Amino acid sequence: MTKKVAVITGASSGIGQACGVRLQKDYKVYNLSRSLKEDNSFEFYKVDINDYVKIEEIAKEIFDREGRIDLLINNAGFGIAGAIENASSGNIYSLVDTNLSAQISLCRIFIPYLKKCKGRIINISSVGGVVPLPFQAVYSATKAGIEIFSRALANELYSSGVKVTAILPGDVKTNFTSSRIVENDASDEKEKIDIEKSIKKVEKDELSGKGPDSVAKIVAKVARQKHPPLRKAVGISYKLVVLLTRLLPTRVVNFIVRKLYCK
């Protein structure tokens, strides 16, 4: 029997790489990344996920070679932190392009192939998209956008048999933390220090979090489910956080977040 085929963006390290390892038993894994950071046995295409012409060529090549594409995991992304007034327009546009626009475009490109075998799309969102973080406003906006897009897409594809799920990790220990772009050029020294403290708290929480396999385990489970959820938070504590955002008034949720991350 022909092995199923999974395409993962950003599978050279972190969550994407962990997902590939988890899925290798049942899938032939293709890694679409700008670089190969860690040795693994995945098929590798060096590509910027914002290069849609190249992505279209790769998608066709994979399908022509394998005769199927069963799973697309949109994982690649990065973060910026700092007050929005100090953010450079270049970094804002780059973040939105990579974290949101590229994931939408990859779905557009791969859906025709996924339809042929009633495949799956798993988009990596974040609890930060449900509980938006101060000084990571643009990042939170892109992750909220991914979840909303995933839900809309699930309805669009319902009759085709293609299932869509947004995965919401919380704090995960990966190189995402060290790769985050920090822009903190506040003119007021006290404000600058307060922003720095807030960012450091987020970094501390991430570095104290579980490893990327905790997310990969959930991704692999969702990929196997006949009726996967529309969204899935990773970890009991983050499931509780997401639940509380439904039960508590938005003003209360924002107050709690402000007390945690703003001084």
Residue, then its C-alpha position, 0 to 999 in steps of 0.5 A: m500500500t502506498k504510504k501517505v504523504a505529509v507536507i510540513t512547512g518549517a520542519s527543520s527544527g522545533i514543532g515542525q521537526a517534532c511533527g515530522v518525527r511523529l508522523q514518519k511511521d505512517y507518512k512520507v514527510y516533505n519539509l519545506s523550509r528556508s534551511l535544513k537546521e537539523d539532520n533528519s530523514f525527511e525529503f527537503y525542499k529549500v524554499d521561502i514559503n512566501d515564494y508562491v510560484k516556487i511552492e506551486e512547482i513543488a506541490k505539483e512535483i510532490f504530487d506527480r512523484e507520489g500520486r497523492i498528498d494527504l496532509l498539509i501542516n502549516n507550521a512555519g512562522f516567527g515572532i516580533a515583540g515590542a510596543i507597536e509604536n516602535a515596530s518597523s513597517g518592514n517587520i510588521y509586513s514580513l510577519v503578516d506575510t509569513n504567519l498569515s498570508a503564506q499559510i492561506s496561500l499554501c492552503r490555496i495551492f495544496i487544496p486541489y491535491l488534498k481533495k483527491c484523497k480527502g486529506r487534512i490541513i492542520n494549521i499551527s495557531s497559538v493560545g496567544g491568538v485567543v488571549p492576545l499578548p501586549f507587546q506581541a500584538v501583531y503576532s497575536a493578530t496573525k495567530a487569531g487570523i489563522e484560527i478564524f481562517s481555519r474555521a471558515l475553510a473547514n466549512e468551505l471544504y466540508s463537502s469535499g471531505v478535506k478536514v481542517t484543524a487549528i492547533l493552539p500551543g501555549d508556551v513551548k520550549t523551542n528556538f522560536t524564543s531566541s529567534r524572536i525579533v525584539e524592537n524596544d526603542a521607547s523614548d521613555e526609559k521607564e516605559k522601555i524597562d517595563i516593556e523589557k520586563s514583559i518580554k522577559k516574562v514571556e521568554k521565561d514562560e516559554l523556556s519553562g514550557k514543554g518541548p515541541d513533541s508535546v505539540a507534535k503528539i497532539v498533531a499526530k492524534v488529530a491527523r488520525q481522527k476521523h472527525p477532528p476538532l476545529r481547534k485544539a489547545v495543547g495541554i490541560s492548563y491551556k485548554l482551561v485558559v481557552l475555556l475561561t475566555r469563553l466564560l468570562p467577559t472580554r474586559v475581565v480577560n484583558f484585565i487579567v492579561r494586563k496584570l500579568y504582562c504590563k507593569 
